[in-house]
Amino acid sequence: MKAHKGKLILIAFLIGAALLFRALGIDEYVTFERLKEHKETLGRFVQDRYLVSVVGYIFIYIVFIGLSLPGGAVLTVAGGFLFGTVLGMVYVNIAATAGACIAFLLSRHLIGSWVQQKYRRRIEKFNEEFARNGHRYLLVLRLIPVFPFFLVNLFAGITTVPFRTFLWTTSLGIIPGSAIYAFAGDQIEKIDSVNDIVTMKVMVTLLLLAFLVLAPLGINYLKCYITKKCG
């Protein structure tokens, strides 16, 4: 009973926090247009208060990702613009991984345990497959930007994948995308919108990386099909 009440309180808090962000219009400030509009002011602030800027940036990023609010792509671009490609990528990785872990734990605590108990028999094979190859699937989901970041966090929380696996696959899997967006932020004068960043060449490169991750799994299934010996 206490656990159920605690979940309800947590859900109410999360909904309230999200509504507060909306009511205050904070999400409206996290846009590419606003970033370009205030780039000089932001640049001066970072120069004058670098440590405060880094801490504030990471905190804001964690809040947005932890609450599954939109704006992650713009925040990543902002990291590259404010701190340069390399440092921006480092700060993004720290913040995005931390925020994703919070969202993952919330999903597992609020939804995952209930789903696993209610549909345990129906998803037994799914759980077995994810136990064997969940790290590969999560890496691919992180590498290919067509899958919304917050949905991957929520989906992983519903599965039985260990937290440590989610942690390292997230931190590693977002590196290519973070590097691309951070570099774009460092070259912000040359792009007109976030949509200009993920070009066909970039998408092909990420798809190739995803293919390399899944290749061993595909080879294993091919051997299984040929030999009829599946372990």
KOLPAKOL-251689 format. One record per residue (C-alpha): residue in three letters; residue number from 1; y, z, x. Coordinates in nm, 4 decimals, decimal comma. Example, Ala and Ser with C-alpha at 12.3 -4.5 7.8 and 13.67 -1.06 7.14 Angstrom:
+-----+-----+----------+----------+----------+
: res :   n :       c2 :       c3 :       c1 :
+-----+-----+----------+----------+----------+
: ala :   1 :  -0,4500 :   0,7800 :   1,2300 :
: ser :   2 :  -0,1060 :   0,7140 :   1,3670 :
+-----+-----+----------+----------+----------+
END
This chain:
+-----+-----+----------+----------+----------+
: res :   n :       c2 :       c3 :       c1 :
+-----+-----+----------+----------+----------+
: met :   1 :   0,0000 :   0,0000 :   0,0000 :
: lys :   2 :   0,2394 :   0,0908 :   0,2813 :
: ala :   3 :   0,1550 :  -0,2323 :   0,4658 :
: his :   4 :   0,2221 :  -0,4343 :   0,1497 :
: lys :   5 :   0,5536 :  -0,2585 :   0,0961 :
: gly :   6 :   0,6479 :  -0,3166 :   0,4595 :
: lys :   7 :   0,5805 :  -0,6897 :   0,4225 :
: leu :   8 :   0,7997 :  -0,7083 :   0,1141 :
: ile :   9 :   1,0825 :  -0,5324 :   0,2955 :
: leu :  10 :   1,0468 :  -0,7687 :   0,5922 :
: ile :  11 :   1,0469 :  -1,0756 :   0,3675 :
: ala :  12 :   1,3557 :  -0,9484 :   0,1870 :
: phe :  13 :   1,5278 :  -0,8896 :   0,5220 :
: leu :  14 :   1,4472 :  -1,2402 :   0,6469 :
: ile :  15 :   1,5672 :  -1,4022 :   0,3259 :
: gly :  16 :   1,8815 :  -1,1906 :   0,3336 :
: ala :  17 :   1,9514 :  -1,2816 :   0,6967 :
: ala :  18 :   1,9048 :  -1,6531 :   0,6266 :
: leu :  19 :   2,1313 :  -1,6356 :   0,3210 :
: leu :  20 :   2,3928 :  -1,4463 :   0,5224 :
: phe :  21 :   2,3949 :  -1,7197 :   0,7856 :
: arg :  22 :   2,4403 :  -1,9754 :   0,5111 :
: ala :  23 :   2,7117 :  -1,7759 :   0,3352 :
: leu :  24 :   2,9078 :  -1,7283 :   0,6564 :
: gly :  25 :   2,8728 :  -2,0983 :   0,7317 :
: ile :  26 :   2,7341 :  -2,0290 :   1,0790 :
: asp :  27 :   2,4899 :  -2,3190 :   1,0526 :
: glu :  28 :   2,7842 :  -2,5541 :   0,9895 :
: tyr :  29 :   2,9182 :  -2,4784 :   1,3362 :
: val :  30 :   2,5915 :  -2,5774 :   1,5036 :
: thr :  31 :   2,6391 :  -2,9522 :   1,4741 :
: phe :  32 :   2,6782 :  -3,2276 :   1,7294 :
: glu :  33 :   3,0223 :  -3,3121 :   1,5935 :
: arg :  34 :   3,1463 :  -2,9537 :   1,6333 :
: leu :  35 :   3,0028 :  -2,9402 :   1,9851 :
: lys :  36 :   3,1967 :  -3,2483 :   2,0932 :
: glu :  37 :   3,5076 :  -3,1315 :   1,9100 :
: his :  38 :   3,5174 :  -2,7957 :   2,0914 :
: lys :  39 :   3,3610 :  -2,8986 :   2,4226 :
: glu :  40 :   3,6713 :  -2,8223 :   2,6296 :
: thr :  41 :   3,7157 :  -2,4756 :   2,4792 :
: leu :  42 :   3,3466 :  -2,3970 :   2,5235 :
: gly :  43 :   3,3502 :  -2,5272 :   2,8785 :
: arg :  44 :   3,6413 :  -2,3002 :   2,9734 :
: phe :  45 :   3,4758 :  -1,9998 :   2,8105 :
: val :  46 :   3,1600 :  -2,0525 :   3,0137 :
: gln :  47 :   3,3608 :  -2,0786 :   3,3348 :
: asp :  48 :   3,5508 :  -1,7581 :   3,2608 :
: arg :  49 :   3,2600 :  -1,5530 :   3,1199 :
: tyr :  50 :   2,9415 :  -1,7076 :   3,2493 :
: leu :  51 :   2,7050 :  -1,4113 :   3,2043 :
: val :  52 :   2,8332 :  -1,3372 :   2,8543 :
: ser :  53 :   2,7948 :  -1,7061 :   2,7700 :
: val :  54 :   2,4334 :  -1,7164 :   2,8883 :
: val :  55 :   2,3339 :  -1,3990 :   2,7043 :
: gly :  56 :   2,5174 :  -1,5070 :   2,3898 :
: tyr :  57 :   2,3669 :  -1,8543 :   2,4004 :
: ile :  58 :   2,0113 :  -1,7255 :   2,4413 :
: phe :  59 :   2,0616 :  -1,4672 :   2,1653 :
: ile :  60 :   2,1966 :  -1,7244 :   1,9182 :
: tyr :  61 :   1,9158 :  -1,9647 :   2,0032 :
: ile :  62 :   1,6508 :  -1,6963 :   1,9506 :
: val :  63 :   1,7994 :  -1,5998 :   1,6136 :
: phe :  64 :   1,8049 :  -1,9606 :   1,4919 :
: ile :  65 :   1,4479 :  -2,0308 :   1,6003 :
: gly :  66 :   1,3151 :  -1,6892 :   1,4958 :
: leu :  67 :   1,4566 :  -1,7325 :   1,1442 :
: ser :  68 :   1,3491 :  -2,0996 :   1,1330 :
: leu :  69 :   1,7076 :  -2,2165 :   1,0826 :
: pro :  70 :   1,8060 :  -2,5788 :   1,1548 :
: gly :  71 :   2,0042 :  -2,6573 :   1,4688 :
: gly :  72 :   1,7547 :  -2,6289 :   1,7540 :
: ala :  73 :   1,8161 :  -2,9822 :   1,8802 :
: val :  74 :   2,1936 :  -2,9343 :   1,8850 :
: leu :  75 :   2,1592 :  -2,5993 :   2,0596 :
: thr :  76 :   1,9412 :  -2,7619 :   2,3259 :
: val :  77 :   2,2031 :  -3,0328 :   2,3805 :
: ala :  78 :   2,4654 :  -2,7570 :   2,4000 :
: gly :  79 :   2,2608 :  -2,5852 :   2,6710 :
: gly :  80 :   2,2735 :  -2,8959 :   2,8866 :
: phe :  81 :   2,6444 :  -2,9414 :   2,8258 :
: leu :  82 :   2,7372 :  -2,5782 :   2,8931 :
: phe :  83 :   2,5086 :  -2,4993 :   3,1871 :
: gly :  84 :   2,3936 :  -2,8317 :   3,3285 :
: thr :  85 :   2,0576 :  -3,0035 :   3,2979 :
: val :  86 :   1,8430 :  -2,7696 :   3,5103 :
: leu :  87 :   1,9859 :  -2,4314 :   3,4114 :
: gly :  88 :   2,0301 :  -2,5468 :   3,0539 :
: met :  89 :   1,6626 :  -2,6388 :   3,0414 :
: val :  90 :   1,5672 :  -2,2977 :   3,1836 :
: tyr :  91 :   1,7766 :  -2,1070 :   2,9301 :
: val :  92 :   1,6484 :  -2,3252 :   2,6459 :
: asn :  93 :   1,2885 :  -2,2644 :   2,7498 :
: ile :  94 :   1,3396 :  -1,8876 :   2,7548 :
: ala :  95 :   1,5219 :  -1,8786 :   2,4218 :
: ala :  96 :   1,3073 :  -2,1331 :   2,2370 :
: thr :  97 :   0,9837 :  -1,9712 :   2,3527 :
: ala :  98 :   1,1044 :  -1,6239 :   2,2543 :
: gly :  99 :   1,2287 :  -1,7440 :   1,9152 :
: ala : 100 :   0,9076 :  -1,9373 :   1,8517 :
: cys : 101 :   0,7006 :  -1,6289 :   1,9330 :
: ile : 102 :   0,9006 :  -1,4242 :   1,6832 :
: ala : 103 :   0,8501 :  -1,6886 :   1,4133 :
: phe : 104 :   0,4794 :  -1,7088 :   1,5034 :
: leu : 105 :   0,4300 :  -1,3328 :   1,4738 :
: leu : 106 :   0,6205 :  -1,3203 :   1,1452 :
: ser : 107 :   0,4086 :  -1,6039 :   1,0068 :
: arg : 108 :   0,0864 :  -1,4373 :   1,1179 :
: his : 109 :   0,1878 :  -1,0973 :   0,9819 :
: leu : 110 :   0,3281 :  -1,2205 :   0,6502 :
: ile : 111 :   0,1070 :  -1,5207 :   0,5726 :
: gly : 112 :  -0,1642 :  -1,5756 :   0,8314 :
: ser : 113 :  -0,3768 :  -1,2684 :   0,7685 :
: trp : 114 :  -0,3719 :  -1,3329 :   0,3927 :
: val : 115 :  -0,4718 :  -1,7001 :   0,4341 :
: gln : 116 :  -0,7535 :  -1,6125 :   0,6740 :
: gln : 117 :  -0,8951 :  -1,3508 :   0,4384 :
: lys : 118 :  -0,8627 :  -1,5516 :   0,1167 :
: tyr : 119 :  -0,9883 :  -1,8844 :   0,2518 :
: arg : 120 :  -1,2156 :  -1,7564 :   0,5288 :
: arg : 121 :  -1,5208 :  -1,9622 :   0,4298 :
: arg : 122 :  -1,3274 :  -2,2797 :   0,3529 :
: ile : 123 :  -1,1513 :  -2,2864 :   0,6898 :
: glu : 124 :  -1,4425 :  -2,1646 :   0,8998 :
: lys : 125 :  -1,4987 :  -2,5020 :   1,0688 :
: phe : 126 :  -1,1265 :  -2,5432 :   1,1189 :
: asn : 127 :  -1,1119 :  -2,2055 :   1,2933 :
: glu : 128 :  -1,4065 :  -2,2973 :   1,5139 :
: glu : 129 :  -1,2431 :  -2,6242 :   1,6178 :
: phe : 130 :  -0,9126 :  -2,4508 :   1,6848 :
: ala : 131 :  -1,0912 :  -2,1851 :   1,8903 :
: arg : 132 :  -1,2260 :  -2,4607 :   2,1170 :
: asn : 133 :  -0,9322 :  -2,6988 :   2,1352 :
: gly : 134 :  -0,6347 :  -2,5216 :   1,9786 :
: his : 135 :  -0,4427 :  -2,5240 :   2,3072 :
: arg : 136 :  -0,4618 :  -2,9045 :   2,3214 :
: tyr : 137 :  -0,3464 :  -2,9482 :   1,9633 :
: leu : 138 :  -0,0533 :  -2,7115 :   2,0116 :
: leu : 139 :   0,0527 :  -2,8893 :   2,3309 :
: val : 140 :   0,0530 :  -3,2234 :   2,1503 :
: leu : 141 :   0,2516 :  -3,0793 :   1,8595 :
: arg : 142 :   0,5114 :  -2,9533 :   2,1082 :
: leu : 143 :   0,5249 :  -3,2741 :   2,3111 :
: ile : 144 :   0,5869 :  -3,5095 :   2,0193 :
: pro : 145 :   0,9287 :  -3,4389 :   1,8608 :
: val : 146 :   0,8330 :  -3,5855 :   1,5208 :
: phe : 147 :   0,6773 :  -3,2513 :   1,4309 :
: pro : 148 :   0,9501 :  -3,0005 :   1,3292 :
: phe : 149 :   0,9620 :  -2,7109 :   1,5727 :
: phe : 150 :   0,9726 :  -2,4415 :   1,3047 :
: leu : 151 :   0,6749 :  -2,5879 :   1,1172 :
: val : 152 :   0,4588 :  -2,5714 :   1,4300 :
: asn : 153 :   0,5514 :  -2,2036 :   1,4669 :
: leu : 154 :   0,4584 :  -2,1273 :   1,1066 :
: phe : 155 :   0,1413 :  -2,3374 :   1,1187 :
: ala : 156 :   0,0180 :  -2,1714 :   1,4385 :
: gly : 157 :   0,0722 :  -1,8298 :   1,2830 :
: ile : 158 :  -0,1677 :  -1,9175 :   1,0025 :
: thr : 159 :  -0,4433 :  -2,0160 :   1,2462 :
: thr : 160 :  -0,6503 :  -1,7805 :   1,4617 :
: val : 161 :  -0,5087 :  -1,9089 :   1,7890 :
: pro : 162 :  -0,4393 :  -1,6171 :   2,0282 :
: phe : 163 :  -0,0782 :  -1,5187 :   2,0859 :
: arg : 164 :  -0,1059 :  -1,5780 :   2,4609 :
: thr : 165 :  -0,2256 :  -1,9351 :   2,3964 :
: phe : 166 :   0,0665 :  -1,9976 :   2,1642 :
: leu : 167 :   0,3024 :  -1,8525 :   2,4233 :
: trp : 168 :   0,2003 :  -2,0697 :   2,7181 :
: thr : 169 :   0,1510 :  -2,3897 :   2,5186 :
: thr : 170 :   0,4979 :  -2,3488 :   2,3695 :
: ser : 171 :   0,6663 :  -2,2754 :   2,7015 :
: leu : 172 :   0,4899 :  -2,5646 :   2,8746 :
: gly : 173 :   0,4935 :  -2,8114 :   2,5878 :
: ile : 174 :   0,8684 :  -2,7982 :   2,5234 :
: ile : 175 :   0,9640 :  -2,8699 :   2,8854 :
: pro : 176 :   0,9792 :  -3,2529 :   2,8535 :
: gly : 177 :   1,1784 :  -3,2438 :   2,5301 :
: ser : 178 :   1,4078 :  -2,9695 :   2,6592 :
: ala : 179 :   1,4748 :  -3,1694 :   2,9756 :
: ile : 180 :   1,5627 :  -3,4812 :   2,7749 :
: tyr : 181 :   1,7989 :  -3,3009 :   2,5373 :
: ala : 182 :   1,9561 :  -3,0905 :   2,8118 :
: phe : 183 :   2,0204 :  -3,4019 :   3,0215 :
: ala : 184 :   2,1772 :  -3,5656 :   2,7164 :
: gly : 185 :   2,4037 :  -3,2632 :   2,6808 :
: asp : 186 :   2,5036 :  -3,2968 :   3,0445 :
: gln : 187 :   2,6007 :  -3,6571 :   2,9630 :
: ile : 188 :   2,7519 :  -3,5763 :   2,6251 :
: glu : 189 :   3,0341 :  -3,8292 :   2,6555 :
: lys : 190 :   2,7789 :  -4,1127 :   2,6550 :
: ile : 191 :   2,6090 :  -4,0303 :   2,3247 :
: asp : 192 :   2,7434 :  -4,0336 :   1,9712 :
: ser : 193 :   2,4758 :  -3,8325 :   1,7908 :
: val : 194 :   2,1542 :  -3,6390 :   1,8458 :
: asn : 195 :   1,9610 :  -3,9371 :   1,7084 :
: asp : 196 :   2,0688 :  -4,1421 :   2,0108 :
: ile : 197 :   1,8690 :  -3,9169 :   2,2432 :
: val : 198 :   1,5124 :  -3,9926 :   2,1356 :
: thr : 199 :   1,4961 :  -4,3628 :   2,2207 :
: met : 200 :   1,1870 :  -4,5813 :   2,2062 :
: lys : 201 :   1,1294 :  -4,5355 :   2,5817 :
: val : 202 :   1,1503 :  -4,1590 :   2,5463 :
: met : 203 :   0,9105 :  -4,1604 :   2,2513 :
: val : 204 :   0,6584 :  -4,3785 :   2,4363 :
: thr : 205 :   0,6731 :  -4,1447 :   2,7368 :
: leu : 206 :   0,6087 :  -3,8383 :   2,5198 :
: leu : 207 :   0,3264 :  -4,0161 :   2,3392 :
: leu : 208 :   0,1655 :  -4,0982 :   2,6735 :
: leu : 209 :   0,1843 :  -3,7322 :   2,7732 :
: ala : 210 :   0,0267 :  -3,6360 :   2,4418 :
: phe : 211 :  -0,2464 :  -3,8949 :   2,4991 :
: leu : 212 :  -0,3253 :  -3,7438 :   2,8394 :
: val : 213 :  -0,3586 :  -3,4008 :   2,6797 :
: leu : 214 :  -0,5986 :  -3,5270 :   2,4134 :
: ala : 215 :  -0,7909 :  -3,7682 :   2,6388 :
: pro : 216 :  -1,0537 :  -3,5118 :   2,7523 :
: leu : 217 :  -1,1132 :  -3,4163 :   2,3883 :
: gly : 218 :  -1,1564 :  -3,7806 :   2,2913 :
: ile : 219 :  -1,3994 :  -3,8390 :   2,5774 :
: asn : 220 :  -1,6005 :  -3,5351 :   2,4717 :
: tyr : 221 :  -1,6268 :  -3,6596 :   2,1132 :
: leu : 222 :  -1,7252 :  -4,0059 :   2,2374 :
: lys : 223 :  -2,0054 :  -3,8576 :   2,4491 :
: cys : 224 :  -2,1133 :  -3,6511 :   2,1508 :
: tyr : 225 :  -2,1273 :  -3,9630 :   1,9316 :
: ile : 226 :  -2,3238 :  -4,1654 :   2,1889 :
: thr : 227 :  -2,5739 :  -3,8991 :   2,2935 :
: lys : 228 :  -2,5946 :  -3,7280 :   1,9524 :
: lys : 229 :  -2,5696 :  -3,3990 :   2,1420 :
: cys : 230 :  -2,2735 :  -3,2003 :   2,0206 :
: gly : 231 :  -2,2101 :  -2,8514 :   2,1504 :
+-----+-----+----------+----------+----------+
END
